[in-house]
Amino acid sequence: MKRYRVRLSSDAEDDLFDIYRFIAIQDSVERADHVLDELETLCSSLAESPARGHAPPELDRIGVTSYREVHFKPYRVIYEVSGVNVFVHCILDGRRDLQSLLERRLLR
């Protein structure tokens, strides 16, 4: 079985920090720890099966199909597979309006 190397962009690392901080302040550190663990596990699991994700609908609508996403609801992990690498570009709250954010972040 082919194994991929998962790499988080600095934006994705910032997203994780922001999500953690928000949950810790709004809910609890324990809940923030749980969400962080789940998101990190989800990202790590891409090393074994990155093809399982699907194109984000906001990007698919404009013809951009090189990115994929997986979910830990309500969070969306947006990534790209290139050779043996999986580049995680962002980890976002799916309850937000993501069309312009994804275009700004991924199509620069």
RODO-2510 file (C-alpha; in nm, 4 decimals, decimal comma):
residues 108
     n   res          X          Y          Z
     1     m     0,0000     0,0000     0,0000
     2     k     0,1350     0,3404    -0,1007
     3     r     0,1914     0,5800     0,1875
     4     y     0,1798     0,9566     0,1420
     5     r     0,3519     1,2285     0,3417
     6     v     0,1060     1,4757     0,4968
     7     r     0,2230     1,8357     0,5240
     8     l     0,0277     2,1203     0,6836
     9     s     0,0681     2,4678     0,5416
    10     s     0,1270     2,7538     0,7823
    11     d    -0,2317     2,8655     0,7098
    12     a    -0,3628     2,5218     0,8143
    13     e    -0,1544     2,5327     1,1327
    14     d    -0,2968     2,8786     1,2059
    15     d    -0,6473     2,7427     1,1424
    16     l    -0,5926     2,4662     1,3983
    17     f    -0,4686     2,7170     1,6533
    18     d    -0,7655     2,9489     1,5908
    19     i    -1,0164     2,6633     1,6179
    20     y    -0,8557     2,5413     1,9391
    21     r    -0,8475     2,8867     2,0936
    22     f    -1,2090     2,9607     2,0001
    23     i    -1,3401     2,6327     2,1453
    24     a    -1,1295     2,6673     2,4612
    25     i    -1,2714     3,0162     2,5242
    26     q    -1,6315     2,9473     2,4186
    27     d    -1,6643     2,5937     2,5599
    28     s    -1,3779     2,4236     2,7445
    29     v    -1,0149     2,3237     2,7111
    30     e    -1,1233     1,9585     2,7245
    31     r    -1,3552     2,0045     2,4254
    32     a    -1,0839     2,1977     2,2405
    33     d    -0,8382     1,9127     2,3092
    34     h    -1,0887     1,6597     2,1727
    35     v    -1,1534     1,8553     1,8517
    36     l    -0,7811     1,9137     1,7981
    37     d    -0,7093     1,5410     1,8448
    38     e    -0,9833     1,4468     1,5961
    39     l    -0,8642     1,6974     1,3358
    40     e    -0,5015     1,5880     1,3710
    41     t    -0,6067     1,2227     1,3382
    42     l    -0,8102     1,3048     1,0283
    43     c    -0,5150     1,4863     0,8696
    44     s    -0,2782     1,2004     0,9548
    45     s    -0,5169     0,9456     0,8039
    46     l    -0,4702     1,1121     0,4650
    47     a    -0,1283     0,9427     0,4525
    48     e    -0,3033     0,6152     0,3763
    49     s    -0,6033     0,7146     0,1669
    50     p    -0,6032     1,0693     0,0302
    51     a    -0,8270     0,9777    -0,2641
    52     r    -1,1264     0,9262    -0,0352
    53     g    -1,2059     1,2978    -0,0230
    54     h    -1,4164     1,4864    -0,2741
    55     a    -1,3844     1,8219    -0,4480
    56     p    -1,5153     2,1115    -0,2372
    57     p    -1,8435     2,2185    -0,4032
    58     e    -1,7472     2,5876    -0,3904
    59     l    -1,4383     2,5161    -0,6016
    60     d    -1,5986     2,2500    -0,8195
    61     r    -1,8612     2,5068    -0,9291
    62     i    -1,5867     2,7261    -1,0750
    63     g    -1,4046     2,4349    -1,2392
    64     v    -1,1252     2,3906    -0,9838
    65     t    -1,0972     2,0177    -0,9139
    66     s    -0,7398     1,9746    -0,7934
    67     y    -0,8386     2,0165    -0,4270
    68     r    -1,0197     1,7630    -0,2106
    69     e    -1,1839     1,7735     0,1283
    70     v    -1,2664     1,5461     0,4202
    71     h    -1,4773     1,6301     0,7222
    72     f    -1,4895     1,6173     1,0974
    73     k    -1,8227     1,7969     1,1176
    74     p    -1,8538     2,0880     1,1100
    75     y    -1,4871     2,1249     1,0140
    76     r    -1,3557     2,0802     0,6614
    77     v    -0,9975     1,9835     0,5827
    78     i    -0,9046     2,1100     0,2342
    79     y    -0,6019     1,9446     0,0759
    80     e    -0,4211     1,8677    -0,2464
    81     v    -0,2365     1,5515    -0,3499
    82     s     0,0886     1,5998    -0,5390
    83     g     0,3076     1,2964    -0,5993
    84     v     0,3659     1,1303    -0,2632
    85     n     0,2692     1,4440    -0,0709
    86     v    -0,0642     1,5538     0,0683
    87     f    -0,0667     1,9281     0,1292
    88     v    -0,3302     2,0394     0,3802
    89     h    -0,4076     2,3989     0,2856
    90     c    -0,6804     2,4878     0,5335
    91     i    -0,8989     2,3577     0,8122
    92     l    -1,2201     2,5568     0,8267
    93     d    -1,5514     2,5702     1,0059
    94     g    -1,8052     2,4557     0,7462
    95     r    -2,0718     2,6823     0,8942
    96     r    -1,8952     2,9846     0,7470
    97     d    -1,9471     3,1243     0,3989
    98     l    -1,6466     2,9636     0,2352
    99     q    -1,6733     3,0554    -0,1324
   100     s    -1,4673     3,3738    -0,1210
   101     l    -1,2361     3,2450     0,1518
   102     l    -1,1432     2,9374    -0,0514
   103     e    -1,0946     3,1415    -0,3670
   104     r    -0,8738     3,3885    -0,1786
   105     r    -0,6659     3,1239    -0,0047
   106     l    -0,6290     2,8595    -0,2714
   107     l    -0,6380     3,0508    -0,5981
   108     r    -0,3864     3,3237    -0,5257
***
